[in-house]
Amino acid sequence: MGTLNKFSLRLFVALMMMSSLACKEKSYSTGIPSDDGGGGGGGGSPVAPPVVSADAPLALKLSSTYDTTDYIYPLTFDVVDTNSLVSIDPQATTCSATDDNTEVDCTITIPEARLYRSSLIFQFSRLQPQCKTLIFEPYYYQASNVDGFLPPGERDLSKTLKCATDPDVGCWGGAATELIPGFPDFDALIYTPDETNPTAVLSNSLKLSSSWSQTPRTNRSNAWAANNMPLAKRGISYGNIADMSGRVDDYVAGSFVDYTFYCEEDWGDEKPYIIHLYIDEENEETGGTATPNDFWSWFDAP
């Protein structure tokens, strides 16, 4: 878990569960809750949680909604088998871990201005007992591990942080800083089983605020939500904001953690189904006129 390996703490999330597969499932949010437990669909119609089955027991949907609106825009995944790198579906509306592809990489690419000004809605379902306990590790990175760190956008030069001797959430960046209460002491969300109904379908949702709503901290940067730093750059430390044209945090080498959903057995030594989620930005319309890169992301790191 990047720089938080020494912390084995997990945040247990109490779930509200339904007693029958045929019943409407209740969504429970541990982040900023959407008004209807997962958002409405385009034009206000509800978005159904992802469908799961005995041979596809873990599934994820992702949608976006512009700030100040309630129109929900469903997003599509490019799904690839993690181990074989074989493409499964380049335009999937649902990312699923299945018996045939138990570990998958699912990439969402969102136009950069839409990503910057939109909240993201995560909807995920699992089927017991194939996926009894679900663990969600949201994306994060460590911005600094030294004392005297001034967070991006902070105009009061006296408000530095002690990221070496007394680190708090301001020493990190990324979605986990909002989605996980108590971060960085806790580094994941755990959804425990419904042992009163061991074959139930359990569905949940989370809503991540837009990068725009974090201004000036994000300063026209999509690094708040987009975990698109190339692997070759993750071992490089960026020691001052000038490296990033003033648009994003510093970065501590080796601290990058991607979005991951995985099922866990009672003994904790097996992960039978795993989803790795990658959120990327698109700088220009495919096939369209080339446009400047107006919003920074980790892909642009030097």
C-alpha positions as CSV (number, residue, x, y, z in Angstrom):
1,M,0.0,0.0,0.0
2,G,2.7,2.5,-1.0
3,T,4.0,4.6,1.9
4,L,1.3,3.4,4.3
5,N,2.5,-0.2,4.5
6,K,3.2,0.2,8.2
7,F,-0.5,1.0,8.8
8,S,-2.5,-2.2,8.6
9,L,-5.6,-0.5,9.9
10,R,-8.8,-0.7,7.8
11,L,-12.0,1.1,8.1
12,F,-14.9,-1.2,8.6
13,V,-18.1,0.0,6.9
14,A,-21.4,-1.1,8.3
15,L,-23.7,-1.9,5.4
16,M,-27.5,-1.7,5.1
17,M,-28.6,-4.8,3.3
18,M,-31.8,-6.2,1.9
19,S,-33.1,-9.6,2.9
20,S,-34.0,-10.8,-0.6
21,L,-32.3,-10.9,-4.0
22,A,-35.6,-9.8,-5.5
23,C,-35.9,-6.7,-3.3
24,K,-34.6,-3.3,-4.3
25,E,-31.1,-3.0,-3.0
26,K,-30.1,-0.1,-0.7
27,S,-27.0,1.8,-1.5
28,Y,-24.8,3.1,1.3
29,S,-22.3,5.8,0.8
30,T,-19.2,6.3,3.0
31,G,-18.0,9.4,1.1
32,I,-20.1,12.4,0.1
33,P,-23.5,10.8,-0.5
34,S,-25.5,11.3,-3.7
35,D,-29.0,12.5,-3.2
36,D,-30.5,9.2,-4.3
37,G,-27.9,6.7,-3.2
38,G,-26.1,6.6,-6.5
39,G,-27.4,9.4,-8.7
40,G,-30.1,9.6,-11.3
41,G,-29.7,8.7,-14.9
42,G,-29.6,11.0,-17.9
43,G,-32.6,13.2,-17.6
44,G,-33.2,12.2,-14.0
45,S,-34.0,8.4,-14.5
46,P,-32.3,6.2,-11.9
47,V,-29.1,4.3,-12.7
48,A,-29.5,0.7,-11.8
49,P,-26.5,-0.8,-9.9
50,P,-24.3,-3.2,-11.9
51,V,-25.7,-6.7,-12.4
52,V,-23.7,-9.6,-10.9
53,S,-24.1,-13.4,-11.3
54,A,-22.6,-16.6,-10.0
55,D,-19.9,-16.5,-12.7
56,A,-19.4,-12.7,-12.6
57,P,-19.8,-11.9,-8.9
58,L,-18.0,-8.5,-8.7
59,A,-19.0,-5.5,-10.9
60,L,-18.5,-1.7,-11.1
61,K,-20.2,1.2,-12.9
62,L,-18.9,4.7,-13.1
63,S,-20.8,7.9,-14.0
64,S,-20.1,11.6,-14.0
65,T,-22.2,14.6,-13.2
66,Y,-21.3,18.3,-13.8
67,D,-21.3,20.4,-10.7
68,T,-24.6,22.2,-10.1
69,T,-26.6,19.8,-12.3
70,D,-28.3,16.4,-11.7
71,Y,-27.8,15.0,-15.1
72,I,-25.9,11.7,-14.8
73,Y,-23.5,10.7,-17.7
74,P,-22.7,7.0,-17.8
75,L,-19.1,6.2,-18.6
76,T,-17.6,3.2,-20.5
77,F,-14.6,1.1,-19.6
78,D,-11.8,-0.4,-21.7
79,V,-11.6,-3.8,-20.0
80,V,-8.4,-5.9,-20.2
81,D,-7.4,-9.1,-18.4
82,T,-4.7,-8.1,-16.0
83,N,-2.5,-11.1,-16.4
84,S,-2.8,-11.9,-20.1
85,L,-3.4,-8.3,-21.2
86,V,-6.0,-9.6,-23.6
87,S,-8.8,-7.1,-24.4
88,I,-12.2,-8.2,-23.1
89,D,-14.4,-5.2,-24.1
90,P,-13.2,-1.8,-25.2
91,Q,-16.6,-0.2,-24.7
92,A,-18.1,-1.9,-21.6
93,T,-20.8,-0.2,-19.6
94,T,-19.9,-2.4,-16.7
95,C,-16.5,-3.6,-15.4
96,S,-16.8,-7.1,-14.1
97,A,-14.5,-9.7,-12.6
98,T,-15.6,-13.1,-13.7
99,D,-14.6,-16.8,-13.5
100,D,-12.9,-16.5,-16.9
101,N,-11.2,-13.2,-16.0
102,T,-10.8,-13.0,-12.3
103,E,-8.5,-10.0,-12.3
104,V,-9.2,-7.1,-14.7
105,D,-7.9,-3.7,-15.5
106,C,-10.7,-1.2,-16.3
107,T,-9.8,2.2,-17.8
108,I,-12.1,5.1,-18.1
109,T,-11.1,8.0,-20.3
110,I,-13.0,11.3,-19.7
111,P,-12.6,14.6,-21.6
112,E,-10.4,16.8,-19.5
113,A,-12.8,19.7,-18.9
114,R,-15.7,17.3,-18.1
115,L,-13.5,15.4,-15.6
116,Y,-12.3,18.7,-14.0
117,R,-15.8,20.0,-13.4
118,S,-17.7,16.8,-12.6
119,S,-18.3,14.6,-9.6
120,L,-17.8,10.9,-10.1
121,I,-20.2,8.3,-8.9
122,F,-19.0,4.8,-8.2
123,Q,-21.6,2.0,-8.1
124,F,-20.5,-1.5,-7.2
125,S,-22.2,-4.8,-6.6
126,R,-21.1,-8.2,-5.4
127,L,-22.7,-11.6,-5.0
128,Q,-22.3,-13.6,-1.8
129,P,-20.7,-16.1,-1.1
130,Q,-18.4,-15.7,-4.2
131,C,-17.5,-12.3,-3.0
132,K,-18.2,-12.3,0.8
133,T,-16.2,-9.3,2.0
134,L,-15.3,-6.4,-0.4
135,I,-12.4,-4.1,0.1
136,F,-12.0,-0.9,-1.8
137,E,-8.7,0.9,-1.9
138,P,-9.2,4.4,-3.5
139,Y,-6.4,6.1,-5.3
140,Y,-3.9,8.3,-3.4
141,Y,-0.3,9.5,-3.3
142,Q,1.9,11.1,-0.7
143,A,2.6,14.8,-1.5
144,S,5.3,15.3,1.0
145,N,7.2,13.6,3.8
146,V,9.1,16.6,5.1
147,D,8.2,19.3,7.7
148,G,7.4,22.8,6.4
149,F,5.3,21.6,3.5
150,L,2.9,24.3,2.1
151,P,-0.1,22.6,0.4
152,P,-0.9,23.8,-3.1
153,G,-3.2,26.8,-3.2
154,E,-2.5,27.8,0.4
155,R,-1.8,31.5,0.4
156,D,-0.9,31.9,4.1
157,L,2.8,31.0,4.3
158,S,2.5,30.3,8.0
159,K,0.2,27.3,7.4
160,T,2.9,24.7,6.7
161,L,2.4,21.1,7.6
162,K,4.7,18.7,9.5
163,C,4.6,15.9,7.0
164,A,7.6,14.1,8.6
165,T,6.9,14.4,12.3
166,D,3.2,14.9,12.5
167,P,1.6,14.2,9.1
168,D,-2.1,14.8,8.5
169,V,-4.3,14.4,5.5
170,G,-2.9,17.5,3.8
171,C,0.4,15.6,3.3
172,W,-1.4,13.4,0.8
173,G,-3.5,13.8,-2.3
174,G,-6.0,11.9,-4.4
175,A,-9.5,10.5,-4.0
176,A,-8.8,8.6,-0.8
177,T,-8.4,11.8,1.1
178,E,-12.1,12.5,0.7
179,L,-13.6,9.0,0.4
180,I,-12.0,7.5,3.5
181,P,-12.9,9.0,6.9
182,G,-9.8,9.1,9.0
183,F,-7.3,8.9,6.1
184,P,-4.3,8.4,6.3
185,D,-4.7,6.4,9.5
186,F,-7.1,4.3,7.5
187,D,-6.3,3.3,4.0
188,A,-9.3,1.3,2.7
189,L,-13.0,0.8,3.0
190,I,-14.2,-2.6,4.0
191,Y,-17.7,-3.8,3.2
192,T,-18.5,-6.7,5.5
193,P,-20.9,-9.6,4.6
194,D,-24.5,-10.0,5.3
195,E,-24.4,-13.3,7.2
196,T,-28.2,-13.3,7.7
197,N,-28.6,-13.7,3.9
198,P,-25.4,-15.4,2.7
199,T,-26.5,-15.5,-1.0
200,A,-27.5,-11.8,-1.2
201,V,-26.5,-9.3,-3.9
202,L,-25.0,-6.3,-2.1
203,S,-24.8,-2.9,-3.8
204,N,-23.1,0.3,-2.7
205,S,-22.3,3.7,-4.1
206,L,-19.8,6.5,-3.4
207,K,-19.5,10.0,-4.8
208,L,-16.2,11.9,-5.3
209,S,-16.3,15.6,-5.5
210,S,-15.0,17.4,-8.7
211,S,-11.5,18.7,-9.0
212,W,-13.1,22.1,-9.7
213,S,-14.7,22.1,-6.2
214,Q,-11.3,21.7,-4.7
215,T,-9.9,24.9,-6.3
216,P,-7.5,26.5,-5.6
217,R,-5.9,23.4,-4.2
218,T,-6.2,21.6,-7.6
219,N,-5.5,24.6,-9.7
220,R,-6.8,23.3,-13.1
221,S,-5.4,19.8,-12.3
222,N,-7.2,16.5,-12.7
223,A,-4.8,14.7,-10.3
224,W,-7.5,14.8,-7.7
225,A,-9.3,11.9,-9.4
226,A,-7.2,10.7,-12.3
227,N,-4.7,8.0,-11.4
228,N,-2.9,8.1,-14.8
229,M,0.7,8.5,-13.8
230,P,2.8,6.2,-16.1
231,L,4.6,3.4,-14.2
232,A,8.0,4.7,-15.4
233,K,7.4,8.0,-13.5
234,R,6.1,6.5,-10.2
235,G,9.6,6.0,-8.8
236,I,10.5,9.7,-9.3
237,S,10.1,12.3,-6.6
238,Y,9.0,15.8,-7.5
239,G,10.6,18.0,-4.9
240,N,8.8,21.4,-5.5
241,I,5.7,22.7,-7.1
242,A,7.7,24.4,-9.8
243,D,8.3,21.0,-11.4
244,M,4.6,20.9,-12.1
245,S,4.1,24.4,-13.4
246,G,2.4,25.2,-10.1
247,R,-0.6,23.0,-10.8
248,V,-0.4,20.0,-8.5
249,D,1.2,18.7,-5.3
250,D,4.7,17.6,-4.8
251,Y,5.1,13.8,-5.0
252,V,7.0,11.2,-3.0
253,A,8.5,8.5,-5.1
254,G,6.8,5.1,-4.7
255,S,3.7,6.4,-3.0
256,F,1.2,6.0,-5.8
257,V,-1.7,3.7,-5.0
258,D,-4.4,2.9,-7.7
259,Y,-8.1,2.3,-7.3
260,T,-8.6,-1.3,-6.5
261,F,-11.7,-3.4,-5.6
262,Y,-11.2,-7.0,-4.4
263,C,-13.0,-9.7,-2.7
264,E,-11.6,-11.4,0.4
265,E,-12.2,-14.8,1.9
266,D,-12.7,-15.3,5.7
267,W,-9.0,-16.4,6.0
268,G,-7.8,-13.3,4.3
269,D,-5.2,-15.1,2.2
270,E,-7.1,-15.2,-1.1
271,K,-8.4,-12.5,-3.4
272,P,-10.6,-14.5,-5.8
273,Y,-11.9,-11.5,-7.8
274,I,-10.0,-8.2,-8.4
275,I,-10.8,-5.0,-10.3
276,H,-8.1,-2.4,-10.9
277,L,-9.6,1.0,-12.0
278,Y,-7.7,3.6,-13.9
279,I,-9.2,7.1,-14.6
280,D,-7.6,9.0,-17.4
281,E,-8.2,12.3,-19.1
282,E,-8.6,13.0,-22.8
283,N,-7.0,16.2,-24.0
284,E,-8.7,16.4,-27.4
285,E,-11.6,14.9,-29.2
286,T,-10.8,11.7,-31.1
287,G,-10.5,12.5,-34.8
288,G,-11.1,16.2,-34.0
289,T,-9.0,19.3,-34.2
290,A,-6.0,19.2,-31.9
291,T,-6.5,21.3,-28.7
292,P,-4.1,22.5,-26.1
293,N,-3.6,20.5,-22.9
294,D,-5.6,22.9,-20.6
295,F,-5.9,20.7,-17.5
296,W,-2.9,19.1,-15.8
297,S,-2.8,15.4,-14.8
298,W,-0.1,12.9,-13.6
299,F,0.4,11.8,-17.2
300,D,2.0,15.2,-17.8
301,A,4.6,14.9,-15.0
302,P,8.1,15.6,-16.3
